[in-house]
């Protein structure tokens, strides 16, 4: 097989929407985006994560938004426009990755809105790439299925490494050790993900080896386990909760105030969409169909891959295990039934209940300002709290202003400590206290 014929080379994408273009991936949890970009490179698509968010991001995004858009739209647009300011930028060789969605959430309007802004700026040669299963992921090329499996593995690796940072960082003796190990591990995982032509079995073995090496490095971090840290569950809108720039480094602030956090993973959304897909097939009378068989096989393979990658850190994350998506949806039933309510609001309410059962001492729901999901969950949380020993639950909204959260979080942490002294649900085995 010649170089140009190997799996994952640019020749495979000849004629696709991304041929000859660099694909820029927006940040949504930096480790996740780095891994996601690496997966694209494995099939011959030149992909890179957008520049880190900063004040320039907000300036550029603010010029072309009215204030009615949610914060992730402003940040994403601003970072795309930062790309256009880079030396050597060529619109005809550039593509921006922006998925889309159905339903009432404003996220479904991001791609067309960004396309309109680029047109107004005379940058309409830039492609806004919104992959969809409806067109068979035609813009990706002939390796769409291979890409999706590799990308999902990368997102799982990023989730588990992020969980290890939150498990380790509050106790590190030297500030910065956990972040340093995490960044090195993400680089190692990305080097595996980006290699073209690897069999799935071989790639999985190499990913496990990279995680085993990261596990050893995390274990060698000097830790100070003195003190009594409340455990805070963090959930909410997926972009804001995963992106420290968008949430004003909320998790770091909670850690500085004496807490430890557990964060809802990105892959939770993948599990949810798989479950919803099967639910729609059942409603259409396709319970026993080729489509359902394919969906269940895909779900099984994804679940098996996820289990293998998480298992590397089974000892470290004992007591922090993620509930199944069905457990989360079942927990939401008395408040926002998944049979009628959809999306992040249902997941957030169900996850808040699961965090209570896990023994968390408080819950923070992170959302962009005016986010429908946050507004709905805020109306429901008083009942959730009342039904679960009055566990403290706080909604935190973000609009890009560098507001000082310290005072509000300080009060919240005192409530969490008070709750911890009287709560009925205790931490399971493996908890660090």
C-alpha positions in Angstrom: 0.0 0.0 0.0 1.5 3.4 -1.0 1.6 6.3 1.4 -1.2 8.0 -0.4 -3.4 5.0 0.0 -2.9 4.3 3.7 -5.9 4.7 5.9 -6.3 8.2 7.2 -4.3 10.1 4.6 -5.4 13.3 2.9 -6.0 11.4 -0.3 -9.0 9.7 1.4 -10.8 13.0 1.7 -10.3 14.2 -1.8 -13.5 16.0 -2.8 -14.8 16.3 0.7 -15.8 19.6 2.3 -12.5 19.7 4.2 -10.1 18.9 1.4 -7.2 21.2 1.5 -8.4 23.0 4.6 -7.3 23.3 8.2 -10.2 22.5 10.6 -10.2 24.6 13.8 -11.8 22.9 16.8 -13.4 25.2 19.4 -12.5 24.6 23.1 -15.0 22.7 25.2 -12.7 21.4 27.9 -9.3 22.0 26.5 -8.1 18.4 26.9 -11.2 17.1 25.2 -10.7 19.5 22.2 -7.0 18.6 21.9 -8.0 14.9 21.8 -10.8 15.5 19.3 -8.5 17.4 16.9 -6.0 14.5 17.1 -8.7 12.1 16.1 -9.4 14.1 12.9 -5.7 14.0 12.1 -5.8 10.2 12.2 -8.0 10.2 9.1 -6.0 12.8 7.2 -7.8 15.9 8.2 -5.6 18.8 9.3 -7.1 19.8 12.6 -6.0 22.1 15.4 -7.7 23.5 18.5 -8.5 27.2 18.5 -6.3 29.6 20.4 -6.9 29.9 24.2 -9.7 32.2 25.2 -8.7 35.6 26.6 -9.8 39.3 26.6 -9.2 39.5 22.8 -11.7 36.6 22.5 -14.4 38.7 24.3 -13.6 41.8 22.3 -14.0 40.1 18.9 -17.0 38.1 20.0 -18.6 41.2 21.5 -18.3 43.2 18.2 -20.6 40.7 16.4 -23.1 39.7 19.1 -25.9 41.7 20.5 -25.8 40.4 24.1 -28.9 38.2 23.6 -26.7 35.2 22.5 -25.5 32.8 25.2 -21.9 33.1 26.4 -20.6 30.0 24.5 -21.6 31.6 21.2 -19.7 34.8 22.0 -16.6 32.9 23.1 -16.6 30.5 20.2 -17.1 33.2 17.6 -14.4 35.3 19.2 -11.9 32.5 19.0 -12.7 31.8 15.4 -12.2 35.4 14.6 -8.8 35.2 16.5 -7.8 32.6 13.9 -8.5 35.0 11.1 -6.0 37.4 12.6 -3.2 34.9 12.6 -0.3 35.4 10.1 -0.8 33.5 6.9 -4.5 33.1 7.4 -6.2 32.0 4.1 -10.0 31.8 4.1 -10.1 29.4 1.2 -7.9 26.9 3.3 -9.8 27.3 6.6 -12.7 25.5 8.2 -14.4 26.0 11.5 -15.9 23.0 13.3 -19.4 23.7 14.7 -21.9 21.0 15.3 -25.6 21.7 15.3 -28.7 20.5 17.0 -32.5 20.4 16.8 -34.8 21.8 19.4 -35.3 25.2 21.1 -31.8 25.6 22.5 -29.9 28.5 20.9 -27.0 26.2 20.2 -28.8 25.1 17.0 -28.3 28.6 15.7 -24.6 28.8 16.2 -23.5 27.5 12.9 -25.8 29.6 10.7 -25.1 32.7 12.8 -21.3 32.2 12.6 -21.7 31.7 8.8 -23.6 35.0 8.6 -20.9 36.9 10.5 -18.2 35.5 8.3 -20.2 36.6 5.2 -20.6 40.1 6.6 -16.8 40.2 7.1 -16.2 39.1 3.5 -14.8 35.8 4.8 -17.5 33.6 3.2 -14.7 31.4 1.7 -14.3 30.0 5.1 -16.2 26.7 5.6 -18.3 26.3 8.7 -18.3 22.6 9.1 -21.4 21.1 10.8 -21.2 17.3 10.5 -24.5 15.4 10.6 -25.5 11.8 10.5 -28.3 12.9 8.1 -25.7 13.2 5.2 -23.7 10.2 6.3 -20.9 12.6 7.6 -20.1 13.1 3.9 -17.8 16.1 4.6 -15.5 13.9 6.6 -14.7 11.4 3.9 -14.7 7.7 3.7 -13.4 7.1 7.2 -16.3 8.6 9.1 -17.0 5.5 11.2 -13.3 5.1 12.1 -13.1 8.8 13.0 -16.1 8.6 15.3 -14.8 5.7 17.2 -11.3 7.2 17.6 -12.8 10.5 18.6 -15.0 9.0 21.3 -12.0 7.2 22.8 -10.2 10.5 22.9 -13.1 12.2 24.7 -13.2 9.3 27.2 -9.5 9.6 27.9 -9.9 13.4 28.4 -12.8 12.8 30.8 -10.9 10.4 32.9 -7.8 12.5 33.0 -9.9 15.5 34.0 -11.5 13.5 36.8 -8.0 12.6 38.0 -7.0 16.3 38.2 -10.1 17.0 40.3 -9.4 14.0 42.5 -5.7 15.0 43.0 -5.3 18.7 42.7 -7.0 19.8 46.0 -4.4 17.7 47.9 -1.2 18.3 45.9 1.7 19.5 48.1 3.1 21.6 45.2 0.6 23.7 43.3 0.5 22.9 39.6 1.7 19.2 39.8 -1.7 17.7 38.9 -2.2 20.1 35.9 1.3 19.4 34.7 0.7 15.6 34.7 -2.6 16.1 33.1 -1.2 18.2 30.2 1.6 15.7 29.6 -0.9 12.8 29.6 -3.2 14.6 27.1 -0.2 15.1 24.8 0.6 11.4 25.0 -2.9 10.4 24.3 -3.1 12.7 21.4 0.0 11.2 19.9 -1.7 7.9 19.9 -5.0 9.2 18.6 -3.4 11.0 15.6 -1.5 8.1 14.2 -3.1 7.0 10.9 -3.8 3.5 9.9 -3.8 1.9 13.4 -6.1 -1.0 13.9 -8.7 -0.3 16.6 -7.2 -3.1 18.8 -3.7 -1.6 18.6 -4.9 1.9 19.2 -6.8 0.8 22.3 -3.7 -0.9 23.6 -1.6 2.1 23.1 -4.2 4.4 24.7 -4.3 2.1 27.8 -0.5 2.2 27.9 -0.5 6.0 27.8 -3.1 6.1 30.7 -1.1 3.6 32.7 1.9 5.9 32.4 -0.3 8.9 33.5 -1.6 6.8 36.4 1.9 6.3 37.7 2.7 10.0 37.4 -0.5 10.9 39.3 0.4 8.4 42.0 3.9 10.0 42.4 2.4 13.5 43.1 3.2 14.4 46.7 -0.2 14.9 48.5 -1.3 16.6 51.7 -4.4 14.7 52.9 -5.0 16.7 56.0 -8.2 18.6 56.4 -11.8 17.8 55.7 -12.9 18.8 52.2 -16.6 18.9 51.2 -17.3 17.2 47.9 -19.1 19.3 45.4 -20.9 18.0 42.3 -20.6 20.3 39.3 -23.0 19.9 36.4 -25.1 22.0 34.0 -24.6 23.3 30.5 -21.9 21.3 28.8 -19.7 24.1 27.4 -19.7 26.3 30.5 -19.2 23.5 33.0 -16.2 22.1 31.0 -14.5 25.4 30.1 -12.8 27.2 32.9 -12.6 30.5 31.0 -16.4 30.4 30.6 -17.1 29.6 34.3 -14.5 32.0 35.8 -12.5 29.0 37.0 -15.2 28.0 39.3 -13.8 24.6 40.2 -10.4 26.1 41.1 -12.2 28.6 43.3 -14.1 25.9 45.1 -10.8 24.0 45.7 -9.2 27.2 47.0 -12.1 27.5 49.4 -11.4 24.0 50.8 -13.6 21.9 48.6 -13.1 19.0 46.1 -15.2 18.7 42.9 -16.5 16.0 40.8 -17.5 17.2 37.3 -20.1 15.7 34.9 -18.1 14.3 32.0 -18.5 15.3 28.3 -19.2 11.7 27.2 -22.4 11.7 29.4 -24.0 13.6 26.5 -22.9 10.9 24.0 -24.6 8.3 26.2 -27.7 10.4 26.4 -28.0 10.9 22.6 -27.5 7.1 22.1 -30.4 6.4 24.6 -32.6 9.0 22.9 -31.9 7.5 19.5 -33.1 4.1 20.7 -36.1 5.7 22.3 -37.1 7.3 19.0 -36.7 4.0 17.2 -39.0 2.3 19.7 -41.6 5.0 19.2 -41.5 4.5 15.5 -42.2 0.8 15.9 -38.6 -0.2 15.1 -37.8 -2.1 18.3 -36.8 -5.1 16.2 -35.1 -3.6 13.2 -31.8 -3.3 11.5 -31.5 0.3 12.7 -32.1 -0.7 16.3 -29.6 -3.5 16.0 -27.0 -1.1 14.7 -27.7 1.4 17.5 -27.4 -1.3 20.2 -24.1 -2.6 18.7 -22.7 0.9 18.5 -23.8 1.6 22.1 -22.3 -1.7 23.3 -18.9 -1.0 21.6 -18.8 2.5 23.0 -19.6 1.3 26.5 -16.9 -1.4 26.3 -14.3 1.1 25.1 -15.2 3.5 27.9 -15.1 0.8 30.5 -11.6 -0.3 29.5 -10.2 3.2 29.5 -11.8 4.1 32.9 -10.7 0.8 34.4 -7.0 1.9 34.3 -8.0 4.3 37.1 -10.4 2.0 38.9 -8.5 2.2 42.2 -8.0 5.9 42.1 -11.7 6.7 41.2 -13.3 4.1 43.6 -16.3 5.8 45.1 -16.4 8.3 42.2 -17.9 5.9 39.6 -20.1 7.5 37.0 -23.8 6.3 37.1 -25.3 4.8 34.0 -27.3 7.1 31.8 -30.4 5.2 32.6 -29.8 5.7 36.3 -29.5 9.4 35.7 -32.7 9.5 33.7 -34.6 7.5 36.2 -33.5 9.8 39.0 -34.9 12.7 37.0 -38.4 11.2 36.6 -40.1 12.8 39.7 -39.0 16.2 38.6 -38.3 16.5 34.9 -39.4 13.1 33.3 -37.2 12.3 30.3 -40.4 11.1 28.6 -41.4 14.7 28.3 -38.4 17.0 29.1 -35.3 16.7 27.0 -31.6 17.6 27.0 -29.3 19.0 29.6 -32.1 20.1 32.0 -33.2 16.5 32.5 -29.6 15.3 32.8 -28.7 18.0 35.3 -31.7 17.3 37.6 -31.1 13.5 37.5 -27.4 14.0 38.1 -28.0 16.2 41.1 -29.9 13.3 42.6 -27.1 10.9 41.7 -24.6 13.3 43.3 -26.7 13.2 46.5 -26.6 9.4 46.5 -22.9 9.4 45.8 -22.5 11.4 49.0 -21.7 14.9 47.7 -22.1 17.7 50.1 -23.4 20.3 47.6 -24.2 20.7 43.9 -23.5 23.7 41.6 -25.3 24.0 38.3 -23.3 26.0 35.8 -25.1 27.7 32.9 -24.7 30.7 30.6 -26.8 33.7 31.6 -30.4 33.4 30.4 -29.9 29.7 29.5 -33.2 27.9 29.3 -31.8 24.7 30.9 -30.5 26.6 33.9 -33.7 28.6 34.3 -35.8 25.4 34.3 -33.6 23.5 36.7 -33.4 26.4 39.1 -37.2 26.2 39.4 -37.0 22.5 40.2 -34.0 22.3 42.5 -35.9 23.5 45.7 -38.0 20.4 45.5 -35.0 18.2 44.7 -33.2 19.6 47.7 -36.2 19.2 50.0 -36.5 15.6 49.0 -32.8 14.9 49.7 -32.0 16.2 53.2 -31.9 19.8 52.0 -28.6 19.3 50.2 -27.4 22.8 49.1 -27.9 23.3 45.3 -26.8 26.6 43.7 -27.3 27.8 40.1 -24.4 29.9 38.8 -24.9 31.9 35.6 -22.1 33.4 33.5 -22.2 36.2 30.9 -18.5 36.8 30.4 -18.1 39.4 33.1 -15.2 38.7 35.3 -17.4 38.9 38.4 -16.1 37.9 41.7 -17.6 34.6 42.7 -15.6 34.2 45.9 -18.2 35.7 48.3 -21.2 33.7 47.0 -19.1 30.5 46.9 -17.8 31.2 50.4 -21.4 31.2 51.7 -22.2 28.1 49.6 -19.2 26.2 51.0 -20.3 27.0 54.6 -23.7 25.5 53.7 -22.0 22.4 52.3 -20.0 22.0 55.5 -23.1 22.3 57.6 -25.0 19.9 55.5 -22.1 17.4 55.6 -22.4 17.3 59.4 -26.0 16.2 59.3 -26.6 14.4 56.0 -27.9 10.9 55.7 -26.1 9.8 52.5 -22.5 9.0 53.3 -19.6 8.6 50.9 -18.9 5.1 49.6 -15.7 3.1 49.8 -12.6 4.6 48.4 -13.5 8.2 49.4 -10.6 10.3 50.7 -12.0 11.1 54.0 
